[in-house]
Amino acid sequence: MEQSGTSALLQGAVQDLASDVVSALRGGDHVRMSGTSAMDDVEGSLTLAAVRVLGADLLLPHVLFPAPPDPEALEAFRRTAEAYPPRPDAAPTVRWSHWAMRRTLARLGSPLPAPPGEDAGEPGTDWLETATWQVLTHQLAVLAALAVPGEDSAVLRVARGRPVDLARGFVRAVRRRDWQQAAGAGRWLTLVDGVPDTLGLEAGLDFVELMGGTDPRVTLQVQAARVMRAAGALV
């Protein structure tokens, strides 16, 4: 029961943070981190765990807009990146998520030195390059925080090379009512060329938000896609 209660608290904290990011994306303002007390937390706290789940998307508004990050949000983000480096046996998505956080800190002028013995370069993409279109879509949705304009990465290059597969995955996710996966895939589709016109991405994203919009993590991905689409952000 205690573990269940902790999981519920973490889920609520993640949703609160995602809601704050959505609000900032809509208004071009700071991420306020309402409902948290990041500066009072210790390593391994609920807030840091929630930031770890959200990853680089916590500071996405400050990548897409010129507003500097709120010091509290930046500090929580930096402390999370320091507290949760990927283990040697970490999954590729975990390594890439951490890499995305480090890249975001560098982009915002607060680079994080690599720990001794850790390779600060990009992780590999072998597992992604050979993935089926279903697995590709799932993995890219998990790594949606990497889908930002003006930044290159090996993951983006894989996505660029498989727009039709990604479009198929988007449609499949919608049919399966997997709104988080559909929203993440839709965000990637705003950054790649060669997306079939018949997909109707804009209407598709509207539908995803309508059906899955009670989850702020879905809304975050859809709103990010809209901001990038409105800016004509093709990398």
C-alpha positions as CSV (number, residue, x, y, z in Angstrom):
1,M,0.0,0.0,0.0
2,E,2.8,2.4,0.8
3,Q,4.5,1.8,-2.6
4,S,1.1,2.3,-4.3
5,G,0.7,5.6,-2.4
6,T,4.1,6.8,-3.3
7,S,3.5,5.9,-7.0
8,A,0.3,7.9,-6.9
9,L,2.1,10.9,-5.3
10,L,4.8,10.7,-8.0
11,Q,2.2,10.5,-10.7
12,G,0.5,13.6,-9.3
13,A,3.7,15.5,-9.0
14,V,4.6,14.7,-12.7
15,Q,1.1,15.8,-13.8
16,D,1.5,19.1,-11.8
17,L,4.8,19.8,-13.5
18,A,3.5,18.9,-16.9
19,S,0.6,21.3,-16.3
20,D,3.0,24.1,-15.4
21,V,5.0,23.4,-18.6
22,V,1.8,23.5,-20.7
23,S,0.8,26.9,-19.1
24,A,4.3,28.3,-19.9
25,L,4.1,27.0,-23.5
26,R,0.8,28.7,-24.0
27,G,1.9,32.0,-22.5
28,G,5.6,32.1,-23.3
29,D,6.3,32.5,-19.6
30,H,8.4,30.8,-16.9
31,V,7.7,27.3,-15.7
32,R,6.5,28.1,-12.2
33,M,6.6,24.5,-10.6
34,S,3.4,25.0,-8.6
35,G,2.7,22.5,-5.9
36,T,6.4,21.6,-5.3
37,S,9.1,22.8,-3.0
38,A,12.2,21.9,-5.0
39,M,14.6,24.0,-3.0
40,D,13.7,22.1,0.2
41,D,14.0,18.7,-1.3
42,V,16.9,16.4,-0.8
43,E,18.4,14.0,-3.3
44,G,15.9,11.3,-4.2
45,S,12.9,13.5,-3.2
46,L,9.5,13.4,-4.9
47,T,10.2,16.6,-6.8
48,L,13.5,15.4,-8.2
49,A,11.9,12.1,-9.1
50,A,9.1,14.0,-10.9
51,V,11.6,16.1,-12.8
52,R,13.5,13.0,-13.8
53,V,10.3,11.6,-15.3
54,L,9.5,14.7,-17.3
55,G,13.2,15.2,-18.3
56,A,14.3,17.9,-20.6
57,D,10.6,18.9,-21.3
58,L,10.6,20.7,-17.9
59,L,12.6,23.5,-19.5
60,L,11.1,23.2,-23.0
61,P,9.4,26.7,-22.9
62,H,12.8,28.3,-22.3
63,V,14.2,26.4,-25.4
64,L,11.3,27.5,-27.6
65,F,10.9,31.0,-26.2
66,P,13.4,33.7,-25.2
67,A,12.2,33.9,-21.5
68,P,15.0,32.8,-19.1
69,P,14.2,29.9,-16.8
70,D,12.9,30.5,-13.3
71,P,15.9,29.9,-10.9
72,E,13.9,27.4,-8.9
73,A,13.0,25.3,-11.9
74,L,16.6,25.5,-13.3
75,E,18.0,24.5,-9.9
76,A,15.6,21.5,-9.6
77,F,16.5,20.5,-13.2
78,R,20.2,20.7,-12.6
79,R,20.1,18.8,-9.3
80,T,18.0,16.1,-11.0
81,A,20.6,15.7,-13.8
82,E,23.3,15.4,-11.2
83,A,21.5,13.1,-8.9
84,Y,20.4,10.6,-11.5
85,P,23.2,9.8,-14.0
86,P,22.5,6.7,-16.1
87,R,23.8,3.4,-14.7
88,P,26.3,1.4,-16.8
89,D,23.4,-1.0,-17.6
90,A,20.8,1.7,-18.3
91,A,18.5,1.3,-21.3
92,P,19.2,3.4,-24.4
93,T,16.1,5.6,-23.7
94,V,17.4,6.4,-20.2
95,R,20.8,7.4,-21.6
96,W,19.3,9.6,-24.3
97,S,16.9,11.2,-21.8
98,H,19.9,12.1,-19.6
99,W,21.8,13.4,-22.6
100,A,18.8,15.6,-23.5
101,M,18.8,17.1,-20.0
102,R,22.6,17.8,-20.3
103,R,22.1,19.4,-23.7
104,T,19.3,21.6,-22.4
105,L,21.5,22.8,-19.6
106,A,24.3,23.6,-22.0
107,R,21.8,25.4,-24.4
108,L,20.6,27.6,-21.5
109,G,24.1,28.5,-20.4
110,S,24.4,26.2,-17.4
111,P,26.4,23.2,-18.7
112,L,26.9,20.2,-16.4
113,P,30.4,18.7,-16.3
114,A,30.4,15.0,-17.1
115,P,31.2,12.8,-14.1
116,P,34.6,11.1,-14.1
117,G,34.5,8.1,-16.5
118,E,31.2,9.1,-18.1
119,D,31.2,9.7,-21.9
120,A,29.5,13.1,-22.5
121,G,28.9,12.3,-26.2
122,E,25.8,11.0,-27.8
123,P,24.6,7.5,-27.0
124,G,24.3,5.0,-29.8
125,T,21.2,4.4,-32.0
126,D,21.8,0.9,-33.2
127,W,18.7,-0.4,-31.5
128,L,16.6,2.3,-33.1
129,E,17.9,2.0,-36.6
130,T,16.9,-1.6,-36.9
131,A,13.6,-1.3,-35.0
132,T,10.2,-2.2,-36.6
133,W,8.0,0.8,-37.3
134,Q,5.9,-0.1,-34.2
135,V,8.9,-0.2,-31.9
136,L,10.3,2.9,-33.6
137,T,7.2,4.9,-32.8
138,H,7.1,3.7,-29.2
139,Q,10.7,4.5,-28.6
140,L,10.5,7.9,-30.3
141,A,7.5,8.8,-28.2
142,V,9.5,7.9,-25.0
143,L,12.2,10.3,-26.3
144,A,9.9,13.1,-27.4
145,A,11.8,15.6,-25.3
146,L,14.6,15.3,-28.0
147,A,12.2,16.7,-30.6
148,V,13.1,20.3,-30.5
149,P,14.0,22.7,-33.3
150,G,17.5,23.9,-34.0
151,E,19.2,20.9,-32.4
152,D,20.6,17.9,-34.2
153,S,21.0,14.4,-32.8
154,A,21.4,10.9,-34.0
155,V,17.8,10.1,-32.8
156,L,16.5,13.0,-35.0
157,R,18.4,11.7,-37.9
158,V,16.8,8.3,-37.5
159,A,13.4,9.9,-37.4
160,R,14.1,11.9,-40.5
161,G,14.9,8.8,-42.4
162,R,11.6,7.1,-41.5
163,P,8.7,9.6,-41.8
164,V,6.3,7.1,-43.3
165,D,7.0,4.5,-40.6
166,L,6.5,7.2,-37.9
167,A,3.2,8.3,-39.6
168,R,2.0,4.7,-39.5
169,G,2.9,4.5,-35.9
170,F,1.0,7.7,-35.1
171,V,-2.1,6.3,-36.8
172,R,-1.7,3.0,-34.9
173,A,-1.3,4.8,-31.6
174,V,-4.5,6.7,-32.2
175,R,-6.4,3.6,-33.1
176,R,-5.1,1.9,-29.9
177,R,-6.1,5.0,-27.9
178,D,-2.5,5.3,-26.7
179,W,-2.7,9.1,-26.5
180,Q,0.7,9.6,-25.0
181,Q,2.4,7.7,-27.7
182,A,0.3,9.4,-30.4
183,A,1.1,12.9,-29.0
184,G,4.8,12.1,-28.8
185,A,4.9,10.7,-32.4
186,G,3.0,13.8,-33.6
187,R,5.6,16.0,-32.0
188,W,8.3,14.3,-33.9
189,L,6.3,14.4,-37.2
190,T,6.3,18.2,-37.0
191,L,10.1,18.1,-37.3
192,V,10.6,15.8,-40.2
193,D,10.1,16.1,-43.9
194,G,8.3,13.6,-46.1
195,V,5.2,13.2,-43.9
196,P,2.4,12.0,-46.1
197,D,-0.2,14.8,-46.7
198,T,-2.9,12.2,-46.3
199,L,-2.0,11.8,-42.6
200,G,-3.8,15.1,-41.6
201,L,-1.4,15.7,-38.8
202,E,-3.0,18.9,-37.5
203,A,-6.4,17.4,-37.3
204,G,-4.9,14.3,-35.8
205,L,-3.2,16.3,-33.0
206,D,-6.5,18.1,-32.3
207,F,-8.2,14.7,-31.9
208,V,-5.4,13.4,-29.7
209,E,-5.7,16.4,-27.4
210,L,-9.5,16.1,-27.3
211,M,-9.4,12.4,-26.4
212,G,-6.3,12.4,-24.1
213,G,-6.3,16.0,-22.9
214,T,-7.2,15.0,-19.3
215,D,-3.5,13.9,-19.1
216,P,-1.3,17.0,-19.0
217,R,1.6,15.0,-20.4
218,V,-0.5,14.4,-23.6
219,T,-1.4,18.1,-23.7
220,L,2.3,19.0,-23.3
221,Q,3.3,17.1,-26.4
222,V,0.5,18.4,-28.5
223,Q,1.2,22.0,-27.4
224,A,4.9,21.6,-28.1
225,A,4.0,20.3,-31.6
226,R,1.7,23.3,-32.2
227,V,4.3,25.9,-31.0
228,M,7.0,24.3,-33.3
229,R,4.5,24.0,-36.2
230,A,3.4,27.6,-35.8
231,A,7.0,28.8,-35.9
232,G,7.6,26.7,-39.1
233,A,10.3,24.9,-37.1
234,L,11.7,22.4,-39.6
235,V,15.1,21.2,-38.6
